[in-house]
Each structure stands twice: as C-alpha cells, then as structure tokens.
C-alpha cells in the first residue's frame, strides 16, 4: 500500500531563503484527517524486463488520453494505450541493449530512442508506422541521457555524450552536422556527464545546456560560445537526474546520496544552490517537474516515488507500490504520473490533478482514485 509522506524523515535545509509569504491554515477537515495517497490508478505489465525510460506524448488538447512510451532493459520500446491499458506496438531497434532515453520531436510523429548499443534511433510513428528512418552513432557507453531543443518544426539541436569521457557533442538535426564539442576547462575535472538538458531563455535565442556531472556538479554552458557560464557543486556523488524550470530559473537534482539539491540561475547566469532536502534513503534515479510547475516526483533506489510541492519542497506523498528500484518517472500534460521499475511494472497515478477552475479547490479522493490538494500554488 502507498504510505503518507514520511513524518520527520526528511527536512529542508535553507541556505538562501525565498521571501516570506503569508500562508493560510488548511481547512479543519484536512488538518484533522489527512488522506493517504491512493493505490495506482492502474498498472501496465508486459515489458518482460526492467523499465528504464518513460515518455508521454499526445493528448495535449484534452481530446483523448496520451500514449505512453516505455524503454526496457531488453532493448524494446513499448507504446501503451492508456485507454485499453495495453501495448499497441513494440519497437525493436537496439539489439537487446537497454533503452535509456525516449523523446518525441515537435512534429509529434517522430520518436528518438537511445540505447546502450551506442545507437540513437529516429522512428517514424505516423499513421501506425514503426520504422527506423535514421540513426546517430554514439561514442560513449555511459547512462547519460541525451537532450533535444526544437529549432522550428523541421530542425532541432541534439546534445549527446561525446567521444572524450568528459565531453558533450552538439549536433544540428536532421542533417547530423556537428555544431561543437563542449570540453570542460583545463583545470576542471568534473568527470563524465550524467544528464543533459538543452534549453533557451525567453530573453535570448542563444541555446544553453545544463549538464550534471560525475563529481556532483551542475554546469551551465553557452553552446554558441562553447564555454561554461557557471558551475556549482550540488552533490558529493554523481548527479543521476535533474529537471529545470526555465520560468522560475530553478532546478532540482538527485544523486546517489541521501539528498535532493535545489539550485537557481540568476540574471548573470550564475548557478547557486538554494537548499538541500534530506531523504530517508540514498539514491535518486530520476527527477521530473510536472508541466504546470506545481509538484515534482523522484524515482528512488529504495523502490519509492516521492512527491513534493515544487515551490516549498514540502513532502506531499511517498508512493511505495513497487518492489524494485524505480528507474524513471514521467508526467503527462494532463497531470498523470507514470513510474517505471526494475520489477517490470509501470504504475500510473493521478495525484493532485491539475485544477482547470482555480476557484474550485481540489481536496480528498475523487472518482477514479485521484488525490487532490488544497490550494496547490
């Protein structure tokens, strides 16, 4: 059964507090009898090996439920219908090697899959097709997930781990033209890149890259200048996963240690750690912020998914359904949460559903196993 957020099991350590904000007391019913998180809405089975990558696509207009993509240790990509709760297609393009990353392109019908076979495959999924239409050779066997940045409907930038152990290669796609190779400063020894995120600030067209490294640091790169703008030590162990909120200029990262780090980016492009959140058990495999920027979820080595309020980092729930390491989490645009585990199962959750009418607070269990939040702001 799922449990409530662990009381006194974790604490938030502020290093640079945000401005004080007047808080209102919760309703008496909420304070007196808080409801535990529900069981999963449903569970997807049939991957036949550990699940290492998840990605939702479609359903953005709310006309139908999105599809869910999963990548497995056995090298297969499954496409799941959340209406029938069954796999509607299986893609086999990585020679039995683990699939570590999945991402659809802006067109919607093209999929990128990254595997431990040193291949990044481009799939055409239009009109029920499931054909590999292109491939990018990779030169690093690590578990670093790639990243894409749309440059229009037909062009996109791709960041992948480079040939050198500390390098990141930037490609212009679909031409596969090399843009640059990002190499750390001569006096820096960050180790291998562990996770990447290409992004673009609203105020500038210049592409930027956030990279988490083996030494526990996070660096901001100016891709055009091929230089590090800022680097900050977030962890004492390798950064296993992070996510970045470009609107708030804040990010959160997890590692092999017993803490999450929250960090920010100022107007001078300087990274700084805002605080750390201590956890009960070590090991975070993945971190995702929900698209509405209200909550975030972490995938734990201790088989648990933890849910936090993004602004305050208040623990909201601990989901203890899985019986092996949770390797990945993903949010859909409608707020659904998926978690993939070494137990070969994918759990689907509806927690604190996105409120379409801000005047109607969501509180308690709703039809379909949802849990709501009072004034998630």
Residue pairs with C-beta under 8 A, 6 or more apart in sequence:
1 36
1 39
1 320
2 36
2 37
2 38
2 39
2 317
2 318
2 319
2 320
2 321
3 36
3 37
3 318
3 319
3 320
4 34
4 36
4 37
4 317
4 318
5 306
5 307
5 315
5 316
5 317
5 318
6 280
6 315
6 318
9 279
9 280
10 277
10 278
10 279
10 280
10 315
11 277
11 278
12 275
12 276
12 277
12 312
12 313
12 314
13 275
13 276
13 277
13 278
14 274
14 275
15 273
15 274
15 275
15 276
16 272
16 273
16 274
16 275
18 274
24 375
25 31
26 374
27 363
27 374
29 363
30 363
30 374
35 364
35 365
35 371
37 307
37 317
37 318
37 319
37 349
37 351
37 371
38 349
38 365
38 369
38 370
38 371
39 321
39 369
40 319
40 321
40 347
40 348
40 349
40 369
41 336
41 348
41 349
41 350
41 368
41 369
41 370
42 85
42 348
43 321
43 345
43 346
43 347
43 348
44 68
44 70
44 80
44 85
44 87
44 345
44 346
44 347
44 348
45 344
45 345
45 346
46 78
46 86
46 87
47 70
47 72
47 74
47 76
47 78
47 344
47 345
47 346
48 72
48 74
48 76
48 344
49 72
49 73
49 74
49 76
49 344
50 72
50 73
50 324
50 325
50 327
50 340
50 341
50 342
50 343
50 344
51 70
51 71
51 72
51 73
51 327
51 328
51 340
51 341
51 342
51 344
51 345
51 346
52 71
52 72
52 73
52 98
52 99
52 100
52 327
52 328
52 340
53 69
53 70
53 71
53 99
53 100
53 101
53 102
53 113
53 145
53 327
53 328
53 340
54 68
54 69
54 70
54 71
54 102
54 328
54 329
54 330
54 338
54 339
54 340
54 346
55 68
55 69
55 102
55 103
55 104
55 330
56 66
56 67
56 68
56 69
56 330
56 331
56 332
56 333
56 336
56 338
57 66
57 67
57 69
57 104
57 108
57 111
58 64
58 66
58 67
58 108
59 65
59 66
59 67
59 332
59 333
59 334
60 66
60 333
62 334
64 83
65 81
65 82
65 83
65 334
66 82
66 332
66 333
66 334
66 336
67 79
67 80
67 81
67 82
67 88
68 79
68 80
68 82
68 330
68 332
68 338
68 346
68 348
69 77
69 78
69 79
69 80
69 102
69 104
69 111
70 77
70 78
70 80
70 102
70 340
70 346
71 77
71 98
71 99
71 100
71 101
71 102
71 113
71 115
72 78
72 98
72 99
73 98
74 96
74 98
75 92
75 93
75 94
75 95
75 96
75 97
75 98
75 99
75 115
75 117
76 90
76 91
76 92
76 94
76 99
77 90
77 91
77 92
77 93
77 99
77 102
77 111
77 113
77 123
78 87
78 89
78 90
78 91
79 87
79 88
79 89
79 90
79 91
79 125
79 130
80 86
80 87
80 88
80 346
81 87
81 88
82 336
82 348
89 128
89 130
91 111
91 113
91 123
91 130
93 113
93 115
93 119
93 121
93 123
93 132
94 113
94 115
94 116
94 117
94 119
94 121
95 115
95 117
95 119
96 117
97 115
97 116
97 117
98 115
98 116
99 113
99 114
99 115
100 114
100 115
100 116
100 143
100 145
101 112
101 113
101 114
101 145
101 146
102 111
102 112
102 113
102 114
103 111
103 112
103 146
103 147
103 148
104 110
104 111
104 112
105 111
105 112
105 148
105 150
105 156
106 150
106 153
106 156
107 153
107 154
109 124
109 125
109 126
109 127
110 122
110 123
110 124
110 125
110 126
110 133
111 122
111 123
111 125
112 120
112 121
112 122
112 123
112 146
112 148
113 120
113 121
113 123
114 120
114 121
114 138
114 145
114 146
114 160
115 121
116 141
116 143
118 137
118 138
118 139
118 140
118 141
119 135
119 136
119 137
119 138
120 135
120 136
120 137
120 138
120 146
120 158
120 160
121 132
121 134
121 135
122 132
122 133
122 134
122 135
122 136
122 174
123 130
123 131
123 132
123 133
124 130
124 131
124 133
134 174
136 158
136 160
136 171
136 173
136 176
138 160
138 161
139 161
139 162
139 163
139 169
140 160
140 161
140 162
140 163
140 165
140 192
142 161
142 192
142 193
142 194
143 194
144 161
144 192
144 193
144 194
144 195
144 196
145 195
145 196
146 158
146 159
146 160
146 161
146 196
147 158
147 159
147 196
147 197
147 198
147 209
148 156
148 157
148 158
148 159
148 173
148 198
149 156
149 157
149 159
149 198
149 199
149 200
149 207
150 156
151 157
151 172
154 174
155 172
155 173
155 174
156 173
156 174
157 170
157 171
157 172
157 173
157 179
157 198
157 207
157 223
158 170
158 171
158 172
158 173
159 168
159 169
159 170
159 171
159 196
159 198
159 209
160 168
160 169
160 171
160 196
161 167
161 168
161 169
161 192
161 193
161 196
162 168
162 169
162 181
162 182
163 169
163 181
164 181
164 183
165 191
165 192
166 183
166 184
166 189
166 190
166 191
166 192
166 193
166 213
167 181
167 182
167 183
167 193
168 181
168 182
168 193
168 196
168 209
168 211
168 221
169 178
169 180
169 181
169 182
170 178
170 179
170 180
170 181
170 182
170 209
170 223
171 177
171 178
171 179
172 178
172 179
179 223
180 223
180 226
182 209
182 211
182 221
182 223
182 226
184 190
184 219
184 228
185 228
188 228
188 231
189 215
190 213
190 214
190 215
190 217
190 219
190 231
191 213
191 214
191 215
191 238
192 213
192 214
192 238
193 211
193 212
193 213
193 214
194 212
194 213
194 214
194 238
194 239
194 240
195 211
195 212
195 239
195 240
195 241
195 242
196 209
196 210
196 211
196 212
197 209
197 210
197 211
197 242
197 243
197 244
198 207
198 208
198 209
198 223
199 207
199 208
199 209
199 210
199 244
199 246
200 206
200 207
200 208
201 208
201 246
202 246
206 222
206 223
206 224
207 223
207 224
208 220
208 221
208 222
208 223
208 229
209 220
209 221
209 223
210 218
210 219
210 220
210 221
210 242
210 244
210 251
211 218
211 219
211 221
212 218
212 234
212 238
212 239
212 240
212 241
212 242
212 253
213 219
213 238
213 239
214 238
214 239
215 233
215 238
216 233
216 234
216 235
216 236
216 237
216 238
216 239
216 255
217 231
217 232
217 233
217 234
217 235
217 239
218 231
218 232
218 234
218 239
218 242
218 251
218 253
218 263
218 271
219 228
219 230
219 231
219 232
219 271
220 228
220 229
220 230
220 231
220 265
220 269
220 271
221 227
221 228
221 229
222 228
222 229
222 269
229 269
229 270
230 265
230 269
230 270
230 271
231 271
232 263
232 271
232 272
232 273
233 273
234 253
234 255
234 261
234 263
234 273
235 253
235 255
235 256
235 257
235 259
235 261
236 255
236 257
237 255
237 256
237 257
238 255
238 256
239 253
239 254
239 255
240 254
240 255
240 256
240 283
240 284
240 285
240 286
241 253
241 254
241 284
241 285
241 286
241 287
241 298
241 299
242 251
242 252
242 253
242 254
242 287
243 251
243 252
243 287
243 288
243 289
243 296
244 250
244 251
244 289
245 251
245 289
245 293
245 310
247 293
248 264
248 293
249 264
249 265
249 266
250 262
250 263
250 264
250 265
250 274
251 262
251 263
251 264
251 265
252 260
252 261
252 262
252 263
252 287
252 289
252 296
252 310
253 260
253 261
253 263
253 287
254 260
254 261
254 284
254 285
254 286
254 287
254 298
255 261
255 284
256 282
256 283
256 284
257 282
258 278
258 279
258 280
258 281
258 282
259 276
259 277
259 278
259 279
260 276
260 277
260 279
260 284
260 287
260 298
260 308
260 313
261 273
261 275
261 276
261 277
262 273
262 274
262 275
262 276
262 277
262 313
263 271
263 272
263 273
263 274
264 271
264 272
264 274
265 271
266 272
275 313
277 308
277 313
279 300
279 306
280 302
281 300
281 301
281 302
281 304
282 301
283 300
283 301
283 302
283 325
284 298
284 299
284 300
284 301
285 299
285 300
285 301
285 325
285 326
285 327
285 328
286 298
286 299
286 326
286 327
286 328
286 329
287 296
287 297
287 298
287 299
287 329
288 296
288 297
288 329
288 330
288 331
289 295
289 296
289 310
289 331
290 296
290 297
290 310
290 331
290 335
290 337
290 354
291 331
291 333
291 335
292 335
292 354
293 310
294 309
294 310
294 311
294 352
294 354
294 373
294 376
294 377
295 307
295 308
295 309
295 310
295 316
295 351
295 352
295 376
296 307
296 308
296 310
297 305
297 306
297 307
297 308
297 329
297 331
297 337
297 339
298 305
298 306
298 308
298 329
299 305
299 325
299 326
299 327
299 328
299 329
299 339
299 340
300 306
300 325
300 326
301 325
301 326
303 320
303 322
303 323
303 324
303 325
303 326
303 341
303 343
304 318
304 319
304 320
304 322
304 326
305 318
305 319
305 321
305 322
305 326
305 329
305 337
305 339
305 347
305 349
306 315
306 317
306 318
306 319
307 315
307 316
307 317
307 318
307 319
307 337
307 351
307 352
308 314
308 315
308 316
309 316
309 376
311 377
316 351
316 352
316 373
317 351
317 371
319 339
319 347
319 349
321 339
321 347
322 339
322 341
322 342
322 343
322 345
322 347
323 341
323 343
324 341
324 342
324 343
325 341
325 342
326 339
326 340
326 341
326 342
327 340
327 341
327 342
328 339
328 340
329 337
329 338
329 339
329 340
330 337
330 338
331 337
331 338
332 338
334 353
334 354
335 350
335 351
335 352
335 353
335 354
336 348
336 349
336 350
337 348
337 349
337 350
337 351
338 346
338 347
338 348
338 349
339 346
339 347
339 349
340 346
341 347
350 368
350 369
350 370
350 371
351 370
351 371
352 362
352 371
352 372
352 373
352 376
353 362
353 366
353 370
353 372
355 361
355 362
355 376
361 372
361 373
361 374
361 375
362 370
362 372
362 373
362 374
362 376
363 372
363 373
363 374
364 371
364 372
365 371
365 372
366 372
